[in-house]
Amino acid sequence: QNQAPGPILRTSTDLIHALQDIDAATKPHTDTYTAYQQAYSPWDDGNATTRVVDALLEDQG
């Protein structure tokens, strides 16, 4: 089962066409991307540095 979070682009031409209208290329894949992110990278939320600093400071006492 294909779980890629976006369109499968097999050639440079496919990539060029997708980039020319990025909104049209990505919009149909929004739900797929969200499901992929939740399954494979749930910690990828933009707060990694905060969590690291909090963990370091917590260890300091």
C-alpha positions as CSV (number, residue, x, y, z in Angstrom):
1,Q,0.0,0.0,0.0
2,N,1.4,3.4,-1.0
3,Q,1.5,5.8,1.9
4,A,3.6,8.6,0.4
5,P,2.5,12.0,1.6
6,G,2.4,13.6,-1.8
7,P,2.4,12.9,-5.5
8,I,4.8,10.4,-6.9
9,L,7.0,12.2,-9.4
10,R,8.9,9.9,-11.6
11,T,10.6,12.3,-14.1
12,S,12.0,15.7,-14.1
13,T,9.1,16.8,-16.3
14,D,6.7,15.6,-13.7
15,L,8.5,17.6,-11.0
16,I,8.6,20.7,-13.2
17,H,4.8,20.5,-13.8
18,A,4.1,19.9,-10.1
19,L,6.3,22.9,-9.1
20,Q,4.6,25.2,-11.7
21,D,1.3,24.8,-9.8
22,I,2.4,23.7,-6.3
23,D,-1.0,24.4,-4.8
24,A,-2.8,22.1,-7.2
25,A,-0.1,19.5,-6.9
26,T,-0.2,19.4,-3.1
27,K,-3.8,20.3,-2.1
28,P,-5.3,16.8,-2.9
29,H,-2.6,15.2,-0.6
30,T,-3.2,17.3,2.5
31,D,-5.1,14.6,4.4
32,T,-2.5,12.0,3.3
33,Y,0.3,14.1,4.5
34,T,-1.4,14.7,7.9
35,A,-1.9,10.9,8.3
36,Y,1.7,10.2,7.3
37,Q,3.1,12.8,9.7
38,Q,1.0,11.4,12.6
39,A,2.1,7.8,11.8
40,Y,5.8,8.4,11.1
41,S,6.9,11.7,12.6
42,P,4.6,12.7,15.4
43,W,7.3,14.7,17.1
44,D,7.9,16.8,14.0
45,D,5.8,19.7,15.2
46,G,8.3,22.6,15.3
47,N,8.9,22.3,19.0
48,A,12.0,20.0,19.1
49,T,14.3,22.7,20.4
50,T,12.0,23.6,23.2
51,R,11.7,20.0,24.3
52,V,15.5,19.5,24.2
53,V,16.1,22.7,26.3
54,D,13.4,21.8,28.7
55,A,14.9,18.3,29.2
56,L,18.4,19.8,29.7
57,L,17.2,22.3,32.2
58,E,15.1,19.7,34.0
59,D,18.2,17.6,34.4
60,Q,20.0,20.6,35.9
61,G,17.8,20.5,38.9
